Amino acid sequence: MNERERFIEVMNHRRPDRVPFAPGKGRESTLKAWHSQGLPAEVTDYPAYVRELIGMEPAPKYESVDHGVDFLMIPQFEEKVIERRPGTLVVQDWKGNICEISDQFDVRYLRSAIDFVTRTWLKCPVESRADWADMARRYNPNDPARFPADWASRCAALMNRQYVSSIIISGPFWQLREWLGFENLCMLLLDDPDFAAEMIRFYEQYIAELLTRVLRDFVPDHVLVSEDMAYKEKPMISPDMARKFLLPTWRRWADICRSAGVPVYEIDSDGYVESLIPVWIDAGFIANSPVEVAAGNDLPKFSRTFGRRMAYRGGVDKREMARGGQYIRAEIDRLRPAIDAGGYIPGCDHGVPADVSWPNYVDYCRLLARATGWL
């Protein structure tokens, strides 16, 4: 089996020859620490290097093709530094948020997950209906800039791929939180639910139109809806509110994906998600990640409770990875029933932090490779 086939098989609770090996990746600060702990300075492809260290076969080399479709706002806001303060920067990011961040970073760190960056939101781009009109114009599904000039050739190149090709979109809760800010969104759902519903329906229609057009030409293996909506121990809104405001949107997108033949429709949310999983199942999701252990999630319990109705990625406690030794061995043993039951690709339950040392990461990868049938 190739990488693509294994992913589709396990996410649909079938039996691949081996479970995909996906230990998780470090960010900038993690790699800096690893290079001081034994990862050679000249190594740029550390996932390949760690496979070699633990005796795994090399990963296949693919000339991967990105679909290139832009689901984000067009035009984006100017990224700029507004004010320099002692130890911090006040910046505007590409989404229009005004944030304060440490001056060890710059605006680029708010565009992608280069490192773990704590920020304080000072102002969000939608504070009134007038602001909303300006934001809405940035989500035109028919903007020709959304598709690459070589769209047809990309689709042709993707036809016989052996790797997983994904489309990642923001969910309605995630997107409204980006526009309004978390507290403002939660208050709006209570104080002006009609306005909140108007924005949700607008965004639902935008994604539905764009997704439908994409899927006419190219069917990915995986549509991932980013929807961080939970804290430690509790979701950010109740399951009942999720059903009322969000489930129709999730379900509509699920229907579009299913009709086109997309094999994996997944929702990503940090935090404690157990009470949300039944809502997500009803919405048509078949997979969830990253199943953060520190938030209270118990993946083996989820596997027993929800059975074949939900698959998972992640679920390995990053704190036990950092402790290493007997602790990470116990963690992999804890997850073995879920691995053996199927419908689960184990890996770090978020980005691998810098307190996971290089020797501990290598040891963890070796244990994971054994548990997933590679060694």
VENLIN-V724667 format. One record per backbone hydrogen bond with DSSP energy under -0.5 kcal/mol. NH is the residue of the N-H (numbers start at 1). CO is the residue of the C=O. If there is no record, write none. Layout:
BEGIN
NH & CO
NH & CO
END
This chain:
BEGIN
4 & 162
6 & 2
7 & 3
8 & 4
9 & 5
10 & 6
11 & 7
12 & 8
12 & 9
13 & 10
14 & 9
16 & 14
19 & 372
22 & 20
22 & 346
27 & 352
28 & 114
31 & 27
32 & 28
33 & 29
34 & 30
35 & 31
36 & 32
36 & 33
37 & 34
39 & 34
40 & 38
43 & 40
44 & 42
46 & 44
49 & 45
50 & 46
51 & 47
52 & 48
53 & 49
54 & 50
55 & 51
55 & 52
56 & 51
62 & 60
64 & 62
70 & 146
71 & 69
74 & 138
77 & 94
80 & 78
80 & 92
82 & 80
82 & 90
83 & 90
85 & 83
85 & 88
87 & 85
88 & 85
89 & 101
90 & 83
91 & 89
91 & 99
92 & 80
93 & 91
93 & 97
96 & 93
98 & 123
99 & 91
99 & 97
100 & 120
101 & 89
102 & 118
103 & 87
105 & 102
109 & 106
110 & 107
111 & 108
112 & 108
114 & 112
117 & 115
118 & 116
120 & 100
121 & 119
122 & 98
123 & 98
126 & 179
127 & 125
132 & 128
133 & 129
134 & 130
135 & 131
136 & 132
137 & 133
138 & 135
139 & 136
141 & 139
143 & 140
146 & 143
147 & 144
151 & 148
154 & 150
155 & 151
156 & 152
157 & 153
158 & 154
159 & 155
159 & 156
161 & 158
167 & 222
169 & 167
169 & 224
171 & 226
175 & 171
176 & 172
177 & 173
178 & 174
179 & 175
180 & 176
181 & 177
185 & 181
186 & 182
187 & 183
188 & 184
189 & 185
190 & 186
190 & 187
191 & 187
192 & 188
195 & 192
196 & 192
197 & 193
198 & 194
199 & 195
200 & 196
201 & 197
202 & 198
203 & 199
204 & 200
205 & 201
206 & 202
207 & 203
208 & 204
209 & 205
210 & 206
211 & 207
212 & 208
213 & 209
214 & 210
215 & 211
216 & 212
216 & 213
217 & 213
217 & 214
218 & 214
220 & 218
221 & 165
222 & 165
223 & 264
224 & 167
224 & 222
225 & 223
225 & 266
226 & 169
226 & 224
227 & 225
227 & 268
229 & 270
231 & 234
233 & 295
236 & 229
237 & 229
242 & 238
243 & 239
244 & 240
245 & 241
246 & 242
247 & 242
249 & 246
250 & 246
251 & 247
252 & 248
253 & 249
254 & 250
255 & 251
256 & 252
257 & 253
258 & 254
259 & 255
260 & 256
261 & 257
261 & 258
262 & 257
264 & 221
266 & 223
266 & 264
267 & 287
268 & 225
269 & 289
272 & 231
273 & 271
276 & 273
277 & 273
277 & 274
278 & 274
280 & 276
281 & 277
282 & 278
283 & 279
284 & 280
284 & 281
285 & 280
286 & 265
287 & 265
288 & 311
289 & 267
290 & 313
296 & 293
297 & 292
299 & 297
302 & 298
303 & 299
304 & 300
305 & 301
306 & 302
307 & 303
309 & 306
310 & 307
311 & 286
312 & 343
313 & 288
314 & 345
315 & 290
316 & 347
317 & 315
320 & 317
321 & 317
322 & 318
323 & 319
324 & 320
327 & 324
328 & 324
329 & 325
330 & 326
331 & 327
332 & 328
333 & 329
334 & 330
335 & 331
336 & 332
336 & 333
338 & 335
339 & 335
340 & 336
341 & 337
342 & 338
342 & 339
345 & 312
346 & 344
347 & 314
348 & 23
349 & 316
352 & 25
353 & 351
356 & 353
357 & 355
361 & 357
362 & 358
363 & 359
364 & 360
365 & 361
366 & 362
367 & 363
368 & 364
369 & 365
370 & 366
371 & 367
372 & 368
373 & 370
374 & 369
375 & 369
END
